[in-house]
Amino acid sequence: MEAQTTGGKPTWDEVRDKDGGMDNPNDVLGIDAGKASQANPPESAGSRYATRPDEIGDRTRIHLLGTGAIGKLVAHSLRGVPNPPPITLILHRYRLLEAWQKGKKVITIQDGNDENIKVARGGFDVELMAEVRQQHGVTLSKTSPDVYDLAGEEGRPHEVAEQMKALQQQEAEERVASQAGLKDPRTTAPDARNPSERTSSTPAKPHRYYQRYPQAARAISSSAIDNLIVTVKAPQTIAALSAIAHRLNQTSTICFLQNGLGIVDEMNDKLFPDIATRPNYIQGVITHGANTPPHIADRDPFFAIHAGHGTIALSPLPKAGFQQSSTPSEGKNWGAELSPTTRYLMRALTRTPVLCAVGFTPTELLQQQLEKLAVNSVLNPLTAVLDARNGSLLYNLALTRTMRMLLAETSLVMRSLPELQNIPNVNQRFSAERLEHLVVGVANRTQDNISSMLADVRAGRRTEIDYINGYIVRRGEELGIKCVVNYAIMQTVLGKALMTNREARDAVPMERDLNAET
Ligand SMILES: CC(C)(CO)C(=O)C(=O)O
């Protein structure tokens, strides 16, 4: 989340705590995320995840995908502790790489509004993300020929695409087989996902992009990734991860720090369908507010303002997804079976004081995600459609009625989720009244904010609506609950985004009057 904030305003879970956050039966650490914002997490938060040096060996490097304001804040904070972990920033644009190389090679974070409190920190490694191209549903690598180039000699574009997909499938199966053996396919077959280059009669030659920027190809790595933190927004996650998926395997851990729900399911479907080779996941709910003012971003893309101090609630996720009857007892042995990289990454995050990161059980974390989702499902779309700051939704009876209709559906879906059955207090925690209380509290505390969705719409970027209201609609469908109000607001946001894009496309940028007499 990169909501634009004004100054060090409280973040939403501080509000939740003050306004009667529920007791938390699953809090294995005896501390909740809200309280952690006032005090550093106790050492026990980290020691639960301690790894022996022989378990983790030289697999301590943390890669970070997403260099928005939250990504910069997380990377900067991780390097700020004694004996920090090695960190590699994966940059998604060549221009960013150039800016890094020509600049001071530091990330600078300003604390709140005070321009005098800035800390510049270096010691990062950088690499460039390989460009991901998709043609007719086939993902191409940096050296694979275009579907269109092959089309003439080997058939029509969609036929060639089908052949390439079949070969990719075959290659994926070979990879699974080789993973069962001794070799680490992440390092031996970086381009394994693109069999066209192996089988095609066309010699592999770099794509135009890499011919134009030869340095770009050199900055792309194919080495294995052990620990990955993802801070890109939900809609960009699959595309971004597909460029590095071949560098991850069942021993790696990915930590997601994003708004919304449903990303992990999509990842499993599209990138890691095989549970045996699927990486481990950590889910995070981040409530820090950070932003990079556009006028500074042009000058220094590696600068961000830490506008609102919040927390990070974290939990390793069960590989096979949530079981229907999770119970609070999962807290007792939770953590014992985790892979070394999962424990290492949990420990790295929870031992970083600025982040105020705390570990929870999966079921407790899910409930925190759902509370945040409920707040975002009202504030984000309404502010985006109305083009208004968060506070404008308050003291307005018409909008209160809309909010209540949205929350009535959301509450019913959340209370009916199979993964929350058998959990005490679910009905109270997700009652429409309590959700409304949370929404109003956040709107109050963040009244001057421009919500992240409004910022996305204004900038013509894709919004996270599919992972917020879209998630509620999808889960409702599974449960036989029709969420028509959520569906309507979702469609309105999509429509609003289209309108804004069309307006921007049709606008004629003119700096001077071309009709003026000279
Ligand atoms: C809570 C809220 C609405 C604060 O702006 C937010 O999380 C967002 O903008 O995404």
The ligand as a Gaussian input file, in Angstrom:
#p B3LYP/6-31G(d) Opt

LIG

0 1
 C       -6.750000       2.927000       4.523000
 C       -6.426000       3.616000       3.242000
 C       -7.691000       3.912000       2.488000
 C       -5.725000       4.884000       3.639000
 O       -5.602000       5.786000       2.632000
 C       -5.517000       2.733000       2.430000
 O       -5.037000       1.754000       2.901000
 C       -5.209000       3.017000       1.004000
 O       -5.246000       4.156000       0.585000
 O       -4.898000       2.045000       0.287000

